[in-house]
Amino acid sequence: MIYFDHAASSYPKPPEVVQAVSEALTDYGANPGRGNYALAEKAANVINETRQELAHFFGLSNPNRVIFFQNATMALNQAILGFPFQKRDHVITTTFEHNSVRRPLEACVLEKGIDVTYIRIRDGEFHEEKWSEALRDNTKLITVTHASNVTGELMPLDAISQFAKQHNIPLLVDASQTAGVLSINMEKMGIDLLAFPGHKSLLGPQGIGVLLIGEEVELNPLVYGGTGAHSESRNQPEALPYKFESGTVNTPGIAGLLAGLRVVKERTLEAIRKHEIELANECFHQLNMIDGIDVYGKADVGVVAFSIKGVDSHEIAMILDQHYQIAVRAGLHCAPLAHEQLETLNTGLIRVSFGFTNTKEEVDTFIDAIKEINQYY
């Protein structure tokens, strides 16, 4: 099997990650923060160490503001649904957002009476007049994906951050497609909230996501319960990370994320991105040379999206899987507004996404398969 769906989840996982998860289950599988005995303390130490390494890696000064969730979707829900919106508050975002951003925002429209403006971004360019026109006196949050999960196109994050800081508006960034590929420093880049999964380019297991909360941001928790600390209080503790981590956290997932992060650091972000971009550019170039195929985006990260004219994307993905043993993603990729902008809402797109373990030979095999399939349409 050729696996070209790393934008959904990296596979195969590094041996170090598998070993770390196994050790967490077999060597110290106790409840962290809920006991003073050695096994519970070992679990708690691994979790704290992971907080520290993630804070350092992403430029956040306080490790206690690194909060663990079951995935990036839950992290984004905490950031958006937990934001202290008042009725008629306003949010600016983009049409490239994943449903993990759009749906919580639309829930706030219904439940809290806020307004949302979706800005169309083309070719990754920042048009200040569009953002200035969208700005209101009651704009309380800007949220943007770092890179589109549909096309791999990078958003103009630096310019958006400058705009947000100029107008004193907090900035939430969805780094689901860039954490573990691009260098991200929250303090230097002016990011107030950063959400990402552990199971994509950070190479960790599924079931772990992270929200990093800047010092100036206050959120309301979405879940209340036991935190292993401040148990005497009838109310949810205000101290972080306890305020947002009720119940038992995913220790094996966190241990696996720590191991994955260390693999990323060993390989280096520069080498990872260089390899993935080389594969994406090669795929992008070869697909563009095939008649009847439309390619989208610019392959800013290791993602290439395309369509065969008039053919549903799911049909192509099924053929690739069943006849060529090539795994790709098809459909709307949980980002319908992006497809509306690209005018691919009816057929969807085929998305090919690369990881560090993929090779140019696999890209060549994929291109040969697409050429054969294309002959029948």
C-alpha positions as CSV (number, residue, x, y, z in Angstrom):
1,M,0.0,0.0,0.0
2,I,1.2,3.5,-0.9
3,Y,-0.1,5.8,1.7
4,F,-0.8,9.4,0.5
5,D,-3.1,10.7,3.2
6,H,-0.8,12.3,5.7
7,A,-2.9,15.4,5.9
8,A,-5.5,13.2,7.6
9,S,-3.1,11.2,9.8
10,S,0.5,10.3,9.5
11,Y,1.3,6.6,8.9
12,P,3.3,4.5,9.6
13,K,4.2,5.9,13.0
14,P,7.9,5.9,13.9
15,P,9.0,3.0,16.1
16,E,9.8,5.4,18.9
17,V,6.2,6.4,19.0
18,V,4.9,2.9,19.1
19,Q,7.4,2.1,21.9
20,A,6.4,5.1,23.9
21,V,2.7,4.3,23.8
22,S,3.4,0.7,24.7
23,E,5.5,1.7,27.7
24,A,2.8,4.0,28.9
25,L,0.3,1.2,28.9
26,T,2.6,-1.5,30.3
27,D,5.2,0.2,32.5
28,Y,3.4,3.1,34.2
29,G,-0.3,2.8,33.3
30,A,-1.7,4.6,36.4
31,N,-3.8,7.7,36.6
32,P,-1.6,10.8,36.5
33,G,-2.1,13.4,39.2
34,R,-4.4,11.1,41.2
35,G,-1.9,9.3,43.3
36,N,1.4,9.8,45.3
37,Y,2.8,6.5,44.3
38,A,5.6,5.9,41.8
39,L,3.5,4.8,38.8
40,A,1.1,7.8,39.0
41,E,4.1,10.1,39.5
42,K,5.9,8.6,36.4
43,A,2.8,9.2,34.3
44,A,2.5,12.8,35.6
45,N,6.1,13.5,34.9
46,V,5.8,12.3,31.3
47,I,2.8,14.7,30.8
48,N,4.6,17.6,32.4
49,E,7.7,16.9,30.3
50,T,5.5,17.0,27.2
51,R,4.0,20.3,28.2
52,Q,7.4,21.8,28.6
53,E,8.8,20.5,25.3
54,L,5.6,21.7,23.4
55,A,5.8,25.1,25.0
56,H,9.4,25.5,24.0
57,F,8.9,24.1,20.5
58,F,6.0,26.5,19.8
59,G,7.3,29.6,21.6
60,L,5.0,29.7,24.6
61,S,6.7,30.8,27.9
62,N,4.3,29.1,30.3
63,P,4.0,25.3,30.0
64,N,1.0,25.2,32.2
65,R,-0.9,26.9,29.4
66,V,-0.4,23.8,27.2
67,I,-3.7,22.0,27.4
68,F,-4.4,18.5,26.2
69,F,-7.6,17.4,24.4
70,Q,-8.7,14.3,22.5
71,N,-8.0,16.0,19.1
72,A,-7.6,19.3,17.4
73,T,-11.4,19.6,17.0
74,M,-11.9,19.6,20.7
75,A,-9.0,22.1,21.1
76,L,-10.7,24.4,18.6
77,N,-14.0,24.0,20.3
78,Q,-12.5,25.0,23.6
79,A,-10.9,28.1,22.0
80,I,-14.1,29.2,20.2
81,L,-17.0,28.1,22.4
82,G,-15.0,29.0,25.5
83,F,-14.2,32.5,24.2
84,P,-16.1,35.1,26.3
85,F,-18.3,36.4,23.5
86,Q,-21.2,38.8,24.2
87,K,-24.2,39.2,22.0
88,R,-23.5,41.0,18.7
89,D,-19.7,40.4,19.0
90,H,-18.0,39.8,15.7
91,V,-15.4,37.4,14.4
92,I,-13.3,37.5,11.2
93,T,-12.2,34.2,9.6
94,T,-11.6,32.8,6.1
95,T,-13.4,30.5,3.6
96,F,-10.6,28.0,3.9
97,E,-11.5,27.0,7.5
98,H,-12.2,23.4,8.4
99,N,-15.6,22.6,9.9
100,S,-13.8,22.3,13.2
101,V,-13.6,26.1,13.1
102,R,-16.7,26.9,11.1
103,R,-19.2,24.8,13.0
104,P,-18.3,26.1,16.5
105,L,-18.4,29.6,15.1
106,E,-21.9,29.0,13.6
107,A,-22.9,27.5,16.9
108,C,-21.9,30.8,18.6
109,V,-24.0,32.6,15.9
110,L,-27.1,30.6,17.0
111,E,-26.4,30.4,20.7
112,K,-24.7,33.6,21.5
113,G,-25.8,36.0,18.8
114,I,-22.4,36.8,17.4
115,D,-21.7,37.7,13.7
116,V,-19.0,36.1,11.5
117,T,-17.4,37.4,8.4
118,Y,-15.7,34.9,6.0
119,I,-13.0,36.5,3.9
120,R,-12.0,34.9,0.6
121,I,-8.3,34.5,0.2
122,R,-6.8,33.9,-3.2
123,D,-3.3,32.7,-4.0
124,G,-2.3,33.2,-0.3
125,E,-2.3,37.0,-0.6
126,F,-3.4,39.5,2.0
127,H,-5.6,42.3,0.8
128,E,-5.8,44.8,3.6
129,E,-8.8,46.5,2.1
130,K,-10.9,43.3,2.5
131,W,-9.9,42.9,6.1
132,S,-10.4,46.6,6.9
133,E,-13.9,46.5,5.3
134,A,-14.7,43.5,7.5
135,L,-13.4,45.1,10.7
136,R,-15.9,46.3,13.2
137,D,-15.7,48.1,16.5
138,N,-16.9,44.9,18.2
139,T,-14.6,42.5,16.4
140,K,-13.4,40.3,19.2
141,L,-11.5,37.4,17.5
142,I,-9.7,36.6,14.3
143,T,-9.3,32.9,13.5
144,V,-7.4,31.5,10.5
145,T,-6.0,28.2,9.4
146,H,-2.3,28.2,8.8
147,A,-2.6,26.1,5.7
148,S,-5.6,24.8,3.8
149,N,-6.3,21.1,4.4
150,V,-7.8,21.0,0.9
151,T,-5.2,22.6,-1.3
152,G,-2.2,22.9,1.0
153,E,-2.2,26.7,0.3
154,L,-0.5,28.8,3.1
155,M,-2.5,31.6,4.4
156,P,-0.8,35.1,4.8
157,L,-0.4,34.5,8.5
158,D,2.3,37.2,9.1
159,A,0.1,39.9,7.6
160,I,-3.0,38.7,9.4
161,S,-1.2,38.7,12.7
162,Q,0.1,42.2,12.1
163,F,-3.5,43.3,11.3
164,A,-4.8,41.6,14.4
165,K,-2.2,43.2,16.7
166,Q,-2.7,46.6,15.1
167,H,-6.3,46.5,16.1
168,N,-5.7,44.7,19.4
169,I,-7.7,41.6,18.4
170,P,-6.8,38.1,19.7
171,L,-5.6,35.7,17.0
172,L,-6.5,32.0,16.9
173,V,-4.5,29.8,14.5
174,D,-5.5,26.3,13.4
175,A,-2.1,24.6,12.7
176,S,-3.4,21.2,11.9
177,Q,-1.5,21.1,8.6
178,T,1.6,22.9,9.7
179,A,2.6,21.8,13.2
180,G,5.6,19.6,12.7
181,V,6.3,21.0,9.2
182,L,6.8,24.7,9.6
183,S,8.4,26.7,12.4
184,I,5.8,28.3,14.6
185,N,6.7,30.6,17.5
186,M,3.6,32.0,19.2
187,E,5.2,35.0,20.8
188,K,7.3,36.0,17.8
189,M,4.4,35.5,15.4
190,G,1.8,37.2,17.5
191,I,-0.4,34.1,17.9
192,D,-2.7,34.2,21.0
193,L,-4.3,30.7,20.6
194,L,-2.7,27.8,18.8
195,A,-4.5,24.5,18.1
196,F,-3.2,21.3,16.5
197,P,-3.4,17.5,16.5
198,G,-0.7,15.2,17.7
199,H,-1.4,12.5,15.0
200,K,-0.5,14.4,11.8
201,S,2.9,15.9,11.2
202,L,3.9,15.6,14.8
203,L,3.8,11.8,14.2
204,G,2.0,10.9,17.5
205,P,-1.0,8.5,17.9
206,Q,-4.6,9.4,17.3
207,G,-6.6,10.6,20.2
208,I,-4.5,13.6,21.3
209,G,-4.8,17.3,20.5
210,V,-3.4,20.4,22.0
211,L,-4.4,24.0,22.6
212,L,-1.8,26.5,23.6
213,I,-3.2,29.6,25.3
214,G,-1.3,32.9,25.4
215,E,-1.0,34.8,28.6
216,E,-3.4,37.5,27.6
217,V,-6.3,35.2,26.8
218,E,-9.0,34.1,29.2
219,L,-11.4,31.3,28.3
220,N,-14.3,29.6,30.0
221,P,-14.0,25.8,30.3
222,L,-16.4,23.6,28.4
223,V,-16.1,20.6,30.7
224,Y,-16.3,20.5,34.5
225,G,-15.2,17.8,36.9
226,G,-12.4,16.2,38.8
227,T,-8.9,17.6,38.1
228,G,-6.8,15.8,40.7
229,A,-6.1,19.2,42.4
230,H,-8.1,21.8,44.2
231,S,-10.6,19.1,45.1
232,E,-11.9,21.0,48.1
233,S,-13.5,23.6,45.9
234,R,-17.1,23.3,44.7
235,N,-16.1,25.3,41.5
236,Q,-13.8,24.5,38.7
237,P,-10.3,25.7,39.6
238,E,-8.9,28.8,37.8
239,A,-5.4,27.5,37.8
240,L,-4.1,26.1,34.5
241,P,-3.9,23.4,33.2
242,Y,-6.5,22.1,35.7
243,K,-9.2,24.6,34.5
244,F,-9.4,22.9,31.2
245,E,-8.4,19.3,31.9
246,S,-11.2,17.5,33.8
247,G,-11.0,13.8,34.1
248,T,-8.2,11.4,33.1
249,V,-6.0,12.6,30.3
250,N,-4.7,10.4,27.5
251,T,-1.4,9.4,29.0
252,P,-0.4,6.9,26.2
253,G,-1.3,9.5,23.6
254,I,0.7,12.2,25.3
255,A,3.7,9.9,25.7
256,G,3.4,9.0,22.0
257,L,3.2,12.7,21.1
258,L,6.3,13.4,23.1
259,A,8.2,10.7,21.2
260,G,6.8,12.0,17.9
261,L,7.9,15.5,18.7
262,R,11.4,14.3,19.4
263,V,11.6,12.5,16.1
264,V,10.5,15.7,14.3
265,K,13.2,17.6,16.1
266,E,15.8,15.0,15.2
267,R,14.8,15.0,11.6
268,T,14.5,18.8,11.7
269,L,11.7,20.9,10.3
270,E,13.8,22.1,7.4
271,A,14.5,18.5,6.2
272,I,10.9,17.4,6.6
273,R,9.5,20.3,4.7
274,K,12.1,20.1,2.0
275,H,11.3,16.4,1.4
276,E,7.5,16.9,1.4
277,I,7.7,20.0,-0.9
278,E,9.9,18.2,-3.4
279,L,7.4,15.4,-3.6
280,A,4.4,17.8,-3.8
281,N,6.0,19.9,-6.5
282,E,6.9,16.8,-8.5
283,C,3.3,15.5,-8.2
284,F,1.9,18.9,-9.0
285,H,4.0,19.3,-12.1
286,Q,3.3,15.9,-13.5
287,L,-0.5,16.2,-12.9
288,N,-0.5,19.5,-14.7
289,M,0.9,17.8,-17.8
290,I,-2.1,15.4,-18.1
291,D,-5.0,16.5,-20.3
292,G,-8.3,16.6,-18.5
293,I,-6.9,17.1,-15.1
294,D,-7.3,20.3,-13.1
295,V,-4.9,20.9,-10.2
296,Y,-5.6,23.4,-7.4
297,G,-3.5,25.4,-5.0
298,K,0.2,25.9,-5.0
299,A,1.6,23.0,-3.0
300,D,2.9,25.3,-0.2
301,V,3.0,22.2,2.1
302,G,3.0,18.6,1.1
303,V,-0.6,18.6,-0.2
304,V,-1.8,18.4,-3.9
305,A,-5.5,18.6,-4.8
306,F,-6.9,17.8,-8.3
307,S,-9.9,16.6,-10.2
308,I,-10.5,14.6,-13.4
309,K,-13.0,16.7,-15.3
310,G,-16.6,15.5,-14.8
311,V,-15.7,12.5,-12.5
312,D,-16.7,12.3,-8.9
313,S,-13.6,12.3,-6.7
314,H,-14.8,9.3,-4.6
315,E,-14.9,7.1,-7.7
316,I,-11.2,7.9,-8.5
317,A,-10.2,7.3,-4.9
318,M,-12.0,3.9,-4.9
319,I,-10.2,2.9,-8.1
320,L,-6.8,3.9,-6.7
321,D,-7.5,1.9,-3.5
322,Q,-8.9,-1.3,-5.0
323,H,-6.8,-1.6,-8.2
324,Y,-3.6,0.2,-7.4
325,Q,-3.3,0.0,-3.5
326,I,-2.9,3.7,-3.3
327,A,-4.6,5.5,-0.4
328,V,-5.8,9.1,-1.1
329,R,-8.5,11.3,0.3
330,A,-11.6,12.3,-1.8
331,G,-14.6,14.6,-1.2
332,L,-15.0,17.9,0.6
333,H,-12.4,17.3,3.3
334,C,-14.7,18.9,5.9
335,A,-14.2,22.3,4.3
336,P,-17.2,23.1,2.1
337,L,-16.6,26.8,2.0
338,A,-13.2,26.2,0.3
339,H,-14.9,24.0,-2.3
340,E,-17.6,26.7,-2.9
341,Q,-14.8,29.1,-3.6
342,L,-13.0,26.6,-5.9
343,E,-16.3,25.6,-7.5
344,T,-15.8,21.9,-6.7
345,L,-18.7,21.5,-4.3
346,N,-20.5,18.9,-6.5
347,T,-17.6,16.6,-7.3
348,G,-15.1,17.2,-4.5
349,L,-11.4,16.9,-5.0
350,I,-8.8,14.1,-4.8
351,R,-6.2,15.1,-2.2
352,V,-2.7,13.6,-2.2
353,S,-0.7,14.4,0.9
354,F,2.9,13.4,1.6
355,G,4.9,12.5,4.6
356,F,8.6,12.0,5.4
357,T,8.5,8.3,4.6
358,N,7.1,8.7,1.1
359,T,9.4,8.5,-2.0
360,K,9.6,9.9,-5.5
361,E,9.2,6.4,-6.8
362,E,5.8,6.3,-5.1
363,V,4.9,9.6,-6.8
364,D,5.8,8.1,-10.1
365,T,3.7,5.0,-9.5
366,F,0.8,7.2,-8.6
367,I,1.1,9.4,-11.7
368,D,1.2,6.2,-13.9
369,A,-2.0,5.0,-12.2
370,I,-3.7,8.4,-12.8
371,K,-2.7,8.3,-16.5
372,E,-4.2,4.9,-16.9
373,I,-7.4,5.9,-15.1
374,N,-7.7,9.1,-17.0
375,Q,-7.7,7.2,-20.3
376,Y,-11.2,5.7,-19.4
377,Y,-12.8,9.1,-18.8
